[in-house]
Amino acid sequence: MMKIRSLLNALIGIWFFIAPWVMDFSDQSGALWLSLIFGAIQVICALCGYDKFGWRSWQNWIVLLTGIWFIIFPFIYSLSDGVVWSSVILGIITAVFSLWNMGSTSNSTEINN
């Protein structure tokens, strides 16, 4: 399950990378660039942390921070309601998956899944 959560976090990062065009806020330069940068960071760290677990996994900490950022992000830029809901929900999912991954240990049976 941990690997699935990492892959889902990477997919969510891809969503945040393409969201400025899909959700139509690419005309807001700050929101566009921060969505691209944080989305790319989330993809890279989620994939790099694919086999990492526990509280010492810095990759999961970074993905947790990107999830928190995407919860706050739409309010800073006063984005539309659709963007707010999408960003907040996916940010919460990202944060939960990251915390769940960090709570996994090498003795867990889920690592073999």
TITIFI-246050 format. One line per 2 residues: number of its first residue (from 1); for each residue x, y, z of N, C-alpha, C. Coordinates in nm, 4 decimals. Layout:
% residues N
NUM> X,Y,Z,X,Y,Z,X,Y,Z; ...;
//
This chain:
% residues 113
1> 0.0812,-0.1215,0.0000,0.0000,0.0000,0.0000,0.0845,0.1264,0.0000; 0.2009,0.1213,0.0671,0.2834,0.2411,0.0746,0.3270,0.2864,-0.0650;
3> 0.3600,0.1920,-0.1509,0.4025,0.2265,-0.2861,0.2875,0.2879,-0.3648; 0.1677,0.2381,-0.3420,0.0511,0.2942,-0.4092,0.0292,0.4383,-0.3640;
5> 0.0434,0.4641,-0.2348,0.0273,0.6014,-0.1832,0.1315,0.6938,-0.2443; 0.2549,0.6471,-0.2576,0.3598,0.7290,-0.3198,0.3266,0.7590,-0.4651;
7> 0.2795,0.6593,-0.5373,0.2418,0.6803,-0.6766,0.1231,0.7755,-0.6886; 0.0263,0.7630,-0.5982,-0.0874,0.8552,-0.5999,-0.0428,0.9979,-0.5700;
9> 0.0511,1.0146,-0.4774,0.1038,1.1483,-0.4504,0.1756,1.2033,-0.5731; 0.2462,1.1187,-0.6466,0.3128,1.1630,-0.7702,0.2079,1.2057,-0.8734;
11> 0.1002,1.1290,-0.8856,-0.0072,1.1653,-0.9790,-0.0736,1.2968,-0.9396; -0.0913,1.3168,-0.8104,-0.1481,1.4438,-0.7633,-0.0525,1.5579,-0.7976;
13> 0.0774,1.5342,-0.7836,0.1762,1.6347,-0.8235,0.1671,1.6686,-0.9711; 0.1444,1.5669,-1.0551,0.1263,1.5920,-1.1991,0.0022,1.6779,-1.2213;
15> -0.1034,1.6482,-1.1451,-0.2247,1.7305,-1.1563,-0.1931,1.8765,-1.1248; -0.1193,1.9016,-1.0162,-0.0880,2.0397,-0.9813,0.0013,2.1044,-1.0864;
17> 0.0783,2.0242,-1.1582,0.1636,2.0771,-1.2648,0.0802,2.1209,-1.3856; -0.0276,2.0498,-1.4162,-0.1107,2.0859,-1.5316,-0.2342,2.1684,-1.4941;
19> -0.2632,2.1786,-1.3649,-0.3843,2.2477,-1.3183,-0.3977,2.3923,-1.3658; -0.2889,2.4700,-1.3766,-0.3087,2.6088,-1.4209,-0.3812,2.6207,-1.5552;
21> -0.3600,2.5261,-1.6439,-0.4262,2.5303,-1.7737,-0.5621,2.4618,-1.7691; -0.5727,2.3532,-1.6964,-0.6992,2.2809,-1.6874,-0.8020,2.3629,-1.6088;
23> -0.7579,2.4240,-1.4992,-0.8482,2.4999,-1.4121,-0.8506,2.6493,-1.4464; -0.7783,2.6879,-1.5508,-0.7817,2.8233,-1.6073,-0.7334,2.9335,-1.5118;
25> -0.6167,2.9102,-1.4514,-0.5551,3.0202,-1.3769,-0.4116,3.0452,-1.4241; -0.3828,3.0055,-1.5486,-0.2489,3.0251,-1.6043,-0.2174,3.1717,-1.6304;
27> -0.3191,3.2580,-1.6282,-0.2967,3.4012,-1.6479,-0.2457,3.4704,-1.5213; -0.2464,3.4009,-1.4077,-0.1941,3.4553,-1.2831,-0.0521,3.4028,-1.2634;
29> 0.0430,3.4852,-1.2955,0.1836,3.4441,-1.3016,0.2331,3.3771,-1.1737; 0.2068,3.4371,-1.0593,0.2535,3.3805,-0.9326,0.1922,3.2441,-0.9049;
31> 0.0617,3.2323,-0.9234,-0.0072,3.1053,-0.9006,0.0402,3.0000,-0.9999; 0.0602,3.0412,-1.1246,0.1080,2.9493,-1.2278,0.2435,2.8907,-1.1906;
33> 0.3402,2.9766,-1.1615,0.4762,2.9296,-1.1334,0.4848,2.8489,-1.0046; 0.4131,2.8899,-0.9027,0.4183,2.8131,-0.7776,0.3504,2.6776,-0.7926;
35> 0.2442,2.6708,-0.8719,0.1807,2.5418,-0.8965,0.2755,2.4504,-0.9749; 0.3446,2.5065,-1.0748,0.4418,2.4280,-1.1523,0.5571,2.3790,-1.0647;
37> 0.6142,2.4695,-0.9868,0.7311,2.4354,-0.9044,0.6947,2.3341,-0.7967; 0.5894,2.3617,-0.7206,0.5522,2.2699,-0.6127,0.4983,2.1377,-0.6670;
39> 0.4292,2.1415,-0.7812,0.3837,2.0179,-0.8436,0.5009,1.9305,-0.8858; 0.6025,1.9930,-0.9469,0.7219,1.9183,-0.9890,0.7968,1.8623,-0.8686;
41> 0.8105,1.9431,-0.7637,0.8768,1.8961,-0.6416,0.8018,1.7757,-0.5846; 0.6686,1.7839,-0.5833,0.5894,1.6736,-0.5296,0.6094,1.5468,-0.6121;
43> 0.6084,1.5576,-0.7443,0.6292,1.4403,-0.8297,0.7655,1.3788,-0.8035; 0.8683,1.4604,-0.8052,1.0062,1.4110,-0.7890,1.0246,1.3451,-0.6530;
45> 0.9811,1.4123,-0.5475,1.0005,1.3568,-0.4128,0.9140,1.2341,-0.3881; 0.7926,1.2325,-0.4413,0.7063,1.1145,-0.4235,0.7681,0.9935,-0.4934;
47> 0.8248,1.0150,-0.6118,0.8877,0.9036,-0.6830,1.0204,0.8638,-0.6201; 1.0970,0.9615,-0.5713,1.2236,0.9300,-0.5032,1.1982,0.8600,-0.3702;
49> 1.0867,0.8900,-0.3065,1.0536,0.8291,-0.1784,0.9712,0.7029,-0.1932; 0.9625,0.6518,-0.3143,0.8797,0.5351,-0.3445,0.9079,0.4166,-0.2532;
51> 1.0338,0.3906,-0.2233,1.0709,0.2776,-0.1370,1.1133,0.3222,0.0026; 1.0926,0.4475,0.0358,1.1329,0.4997,0.1662,1.0152,0.4930,0.2626;
53> 1.0459,0.4784,0.3893,0.9407,0.4709,0.4896,0.9947,0.5244,0.6214; 0.9054,0.5485,0.7114,0.9435,0.5944,0.8448,0.9633,0.7452,0.8527;
55> 0.9827,0.7922,0.9717,0.9934,0.9359,0.9984,1.1224,0.9963,0.9472; 1.2208,0.9156,0.9114,1.3473,0.9679,0.8599,1.3466,0.9888,0.7092;
57> 1.2370,0.9589,0.6458,1.2265,0.9753,0.5010,1.2044,1.1222,0.4666; 1.3123,1.1906,0.4292,1.3010,1.3337,0.3975,1.2109,1.3564,0.2767;
59> 1.2032,1.2590,0.1862,1.1175,1.2753,0.0689,0.9707,1.2871,0.1105; 0.9295,1.2044,0.2053,0.7910,1.2125,0.2512,0.7642,1.3420,0.3271;
61> 0.8646,1.3943,0.3966,0.8487,1.5234,0.4638,0.8272,1.6346,0.3608; 0.9036,1.6306,0.2515,0.8886,1.7318,0.1470,0.7502,1.7213,0.0831;
63> 0.7058,1.5990,0.0555,0.5722,1.5802,-0.0029,0.4645,1.6271,0.0952; 0.4848,1.6033,0.2239,0.3915,1.6546,0.3248,0.3837,1.8071,0.3169;
65> 0.4977,1.8717,0.3056,0.5009,2.0183,0.2959,0.4327,2.0679,0.1688; 0.4512,1.9962,0.0568,0.3812,2.0388,-0.0653,0.2306,2.0220,-0.0485;
67> 0.1883,1.9161,0.0203,0.0453,1.8979,0.0463,-0.0111,2.0124,0.1295; 0.0623,2.0513,0.2325,0.0187,2.1650,0.3158,0.0151,2.2926,0.2332;
69> 0.1174,2.3106,0.1472,0.1207,2.4292,0.0611,-0.0040,2.4344,-0.0275; -0.0419,2.3208,-0.0869,-0.1567,2.3211,-0.1766,-0.2890,2.3393,-0.1034;
71> -0.2910,2.3185,0.0275,-0.4103,2.3506,0.1059,-0.4217,2.5026,0.1214; -0.3096,2.5694,0.1414,-0.3062,2.7143,0.1649,-0.3079,2.7944,0.0352;
73> -0.2423,2.7420,-0.0652,-0.2158,2.8069,-0.1930,-0.3328,2.8825,-0.2559; -0.4511,2.8225,-0.2730,-0.5566,2.8944,-0.3455,-0.6104,3.0159,-0.2713;
75> -0.5942,3.0187,-0.1404,-0.6423,3.1328,-0.0636,-0.5483,3.2523,-0.0763; -0.4202,3.2265,-0.0930,-0.3219,3.3337,-0.1106,-0.3472,3.4070,-0.2417;
77> -0.3834,3.3321,-0.3450,-0.4028,3.3901,-0.4778,-0.5488,3.4161,-0.5130; -0.6395,3.3987,-0.4197,-0.7826,3.4235,-0.4422,-0.8311,3.3560,-0.5697;
79> -0.8056,3.2277,-0.5812,-0.8449,3.1525,-0.6993,-0.9925,3.1144,-0.6905; -1.0484,3.0688,-0.8007,-1.1914,3.0368,-0.8070,-1.2265,2.9201,-0.7148;
81> -1.3564,2.9077,-0.6875,-1.4031,2.8030,-0.5958,-1.3618,2.6630,-0.6406; -1.3675,2.6363,-0.7710,-1.3283,2.5051,-0.8210,-1.1828,2.4745,-0.7927;
83> -1.0982,2.5743,-0.8092,-0.9549,2.5570,-0.7818,-0.9328,2.5392,-0.6322; -1.0047,2.6159,-0.5527,-0.9913,2.6052,-0.4069,-1.0250,2.4636,-0.3622;
85> -1.1408,2.4128,-0.4023,-1.1819,2.2792,-0.3587,-1.0863,2.1719,-0.4078; -1.0478,2.1806,-0.5331,-0.9550,2.0825,-0.5891,-0.8223,2.0840,-0.5141;
87> -0.7688,2.2020,-0.4927,-0.6393,2.2154,-0.4273,-0.6444,2.1706,-0.2815; -0.7469,2.2116,-0.2101,-0.7584,2.1757,-0.0684,-0.7773,2.0250,-0.0517;
89> -0.8674,1.9664,-0.1285,-0.8928,1.8228,-0.1149,-0.7693,1.7417,-0.1519; -0.7059,1.7744,-0.2649,-0.5864,1.6999,-0.3064,-0.4677,1.7284,-0.2138;
91> -0.4604,1.8486,-0.1584,-0.3561,1.8790,-0.0606,-0.3723,1.7973,0.0663; -0.4968,1.7822,0.1116,-0.5238,1.7005,0.2304,-0.4894,1.5542,0.2028;
93> -0.5298,1.5037,0.0869,-0.4979,1.3652,0.0513,-0.3468,1.3450,0.0473; -0.2756,1.4388,-0.0123,-0.1292,1.4314,-0.0181,-0.0692,1.4272,0.1215;
95> -0.1143,1.5163,0.2086,-0.0609,1.5215,0.3453,-0.0913,1.3922,0.4208; -0.2131,1.3412,0.4076,-0.2505,1.2174,0.4767,-0.1668,1.1006,0.4265;
97> -0.1533,1.0876,0.2941,-0.0718,0.9785,0.2386,0.0732,0.9885,0.2850; 0.1268,1.1094,0.2920,0.2656,1.1270,0.3369,0.2819,1.0871,0.4828;
99> 0.1893,1.1316,0.5665,0.1946,1.0930,0.7077,0.1784,0.9423,0.7239; 0.0921,0.8836,0.6444,0.0697,0.7395,0.6480,0.1970,0.6659,0.6066;
101> 0.2633,0.7158,0.5022,0.3905,0.6562,0.4602,0.4960,0.6692,0.5697; 0.5010,0.7839,0.6354,0.6007,0.8036,0.7399,0.5738,0.7154,0.8604;
103> 0.4483,0.6793,0.8812,0.4141,0.5920,0.9913,0.4426,0.4452,0.9633; 0.4723,0.4153,0.8363,0.5055,0.2768,0.7992,0.6467,0.2442,0.8459;
105> 0.6678,0.1192,0.8820,0.8004,0.0754,0.9255,0.8468,-0.0443,0.8451; 0.9726,-0.0743,0.8533,1.0281,-0.1870,0.7776,0.9725,-0.3200,0.8267;
107> 0.9175,-0.3236,0.9469,0.8597,-0.4469,0.9992,0.7156,-0.4657,0.9566; 0.6616,-0.3680,0.8888,0.5217,-0.3737,0.8480,0.5032,-0.4749,0.7351;
109> 0.3913,-0.5416,0.7359,0.3616,-0.6381,0.6294,0.3201,-0.5689,0.5009; 0.2831,-0.4409,0.5068,0.2358,-0.3733,0.3869,0.3495,-0.3407,0.2899;
111> 0.4731,-0.3463,0.3326,0.5842,-0.3149,0.2440,0.5945,-0.4193,0.1338; 0.5551,-0.5388,0.1607,0.5623,-0.6441,0.0602,0.4500,-0.6340,-0.0422;
113> 0.3537,-0.5473,-0.0193,0.2409,-0.5324,-0.1133,0.2787,-0.4439,-0.2282;
//
